[in-house]
Amino acid sequence: MLKQHREVSMFVRRTIETNEEAEIRPSKIYQSFVAAAGSHRELSFIEKDVRNYITREADARSRAACEYFGDVISFDTTYNTNSHVVWNSYTKDIFDKNWNDFLTKYGLRGNKWLSVYLDHHFWAGMRSTQRSESMHVFFNKFITRNSSLRKFVKRYDNCLASREQSEREFDAADFHTVILWATKSAIEAQFQHVYTHEKFRKVQAQFRGKVNCITRSMHSTLGFITYEGVERVSNSTFKKFFVTYDAVSREVMCQCLLFESMGILCRHSLSVLSFERVDNVASKYILKEEAHTHQEQP
């Protein structure tokens, strides 16, 4: 059949999409058309047209997905982070040592993707491994490793709708139940009022850990106060930490960078805020995406 005489009608296109959605191979799809028509001579297209249509449709949806999602990349870390706990390196020197040990152990020296690291940037709990594992569990409910990209894009709306419904159900449950305070802190009460139960439990862990921290002021310059503290992490192990407090804005920055990496004020910062008698934190420390949908962010 000459190319100029071949045609894939709208009905045929919809049928191809339906069969491809069911993960039926292009050859099987074409053979179903042949069986229905009685002979391939009765068709206005050939098997190659079926394959080409599936490819074009997938490419179009992929481009649309790329434009929608933007340049988002998630690295699924496969290394055992418990061997070198880089996240708990409180100082640059300790981090550099642990980082170099990490690169040496796994033969990663010279890897261009690992030539730099970022600190003092707000990542709000977006650790690569946790983020990837969470999304894997979520999408596995809708697709498999053998699903095509086209199928993924078509089912993306269903995925989001399911997730939004789950969030509404959790939010409703949070609205009718209350988690008791772990301390008598007014700041804890502030977080309890706005956060979901899941997020508030993580925040409470830091309030409980605050009792193991001893804080003292070191020096003050132009309204910025530097605090030195000691945290008891075991019966015989103590760690130093340093926190900078802005007396004007009442903002804090701890060298552990827990808020910058996880979106949670650390026990060290809470210890300093308690020392300064702060009873209400700035709105920047409350992540609106983790708050109740029925609550207004303060």
Residue pairs with C-beta under 8 A, 6 or more apart in sequence:
1 44
1 45
1 46
5 44
6 44
6 45
6 46
6 49
7 44
7 45
8 16
8 44
8 45
8 49
8 50
8 53
9 44
12 33
12 45
13 53
15 29
15 33
16 29
16 50
16 53
16 54
17 57
19 28
19 29
19 32
20 26
20 29
20 54
20 148
20 150
20 151
21 151
21 154
23 146
23 147
23 148
23 151
24 32
26 47
26 50
26 51
26 54
27 47
29 50
30 46
30 47
30 50
33 43
33 50
34 40
34 43
37 43
40 46
54 150
57 150
58 148
58 149
58 150
61 149
61 150
61 153
61 154
62 149
62 150
62 153
64 153
65 149
65 153
65 156
74 128
74 131
74 132
74 135
75 113
75 128
75 132
76 128
76 129
76 132
76 133
77 128
77 129
77 132
79 102
79 106
81 87
81 129
83 102
83 105
84 98
84 99
84 101
84 102
84 105
85 98
86 95
86 98
86 99
86 102
87 127
87 261
88 256
89 95
89 97
89 98
89 99
90 239
90 240
90 241
90 255
90 256
91 255
95 117
95 119
99 117
102 108
103 109
103 111
103 114
108 114
119 257
119 260
120 257
120 260
121 260
122 259
122 260
122 263
123 260
123 261
123 262
124 262
124 263
124 287
125 261
125 262
125 263
125 264
127 261
127 262
138 159
138 163
139 152
139 159
141 159
141 162
142 155
142 158
142 159
142 162
143 151
143 152
143 155
167 293
168 293
170 196
170 197
170 198
171 196
171 292
171 293
171 294
173 197
174 196
174 197
174 292
175 292
175 294
177 197
178 192
179 192
179 197
179 200
179 201
179 204
181 188
181 189
181 192
182 188
182 204
182 207
182 208
183 207
183 208
183 210
185 207
185 270
185 274
186 279
186 280
187 270
187 273
187 278
187 279
187 280
187 281
188 203
188 204
188 207
190 280
190 281
190 286
190 298
191 200
191 203
191 286
192 200
193 295
194 286
194 291
194 292
194 295
194 297
194 298
195 203
195 286
195 290
195 291
195 292
196 290
196 291
196 292
199 287
199 290
199 291
202 262
202 264
203 264
203 265
206 258
206 264
206 265
206 266
206 267
206 270
207 267
207 270
209 231
209 267
210 267
210 270
210 271
210 274
212 231
212 232
212 233
212 267
213 229
213 230
213 231
213 232
213 241
213 267
213 268
213 271
214 229
214 230
214 231
214 271
215 227
215 228
215 229
215 243
215 268
215 271
215 272
215 275
216 227
216 228
216 229
217 225
217 226
217 227
217 275
218 226
218 227
218 228
219 225
219 226
220 226
220 247
223 246
223 247
223 248
224 244
224 245
224 246
224 247
225 244
225 245
225 247
226 242
226 243
226 244
226 245
227 242
227 243
227 244
227 245
227 272
227 275
228 240
228 241
228 242
229 240
229 241
229 242
229 243
229 268
229 271
229 272
230 238
230 239
230 240
230 241
231 238
231 239
231 240
231 241
231 267
231 268
232 238
233 239
241 254
241 255
241 256
241 268
242 254
242 255
243 252
243 253
243 254
243 255
243 268
243 269
243 271
243 272
244 252
244 253
244 254
245 251
245 252
245 272
245 273
245 276
246 252
247 276
249 282
250 273
250 276
250 278
250 281
250 282
251 282
251 284
252 265
252 269
252 272
252 273
253 269
254 266
254 268
254 269
256 266
256 268
258 264
258 265
258 266
258 269
259 265
259 266
259 269
259 285
263 287
263 290
265 273
265 281
265 285
273 281
283 297
283 298
286 297
286 298
288 297
291 297
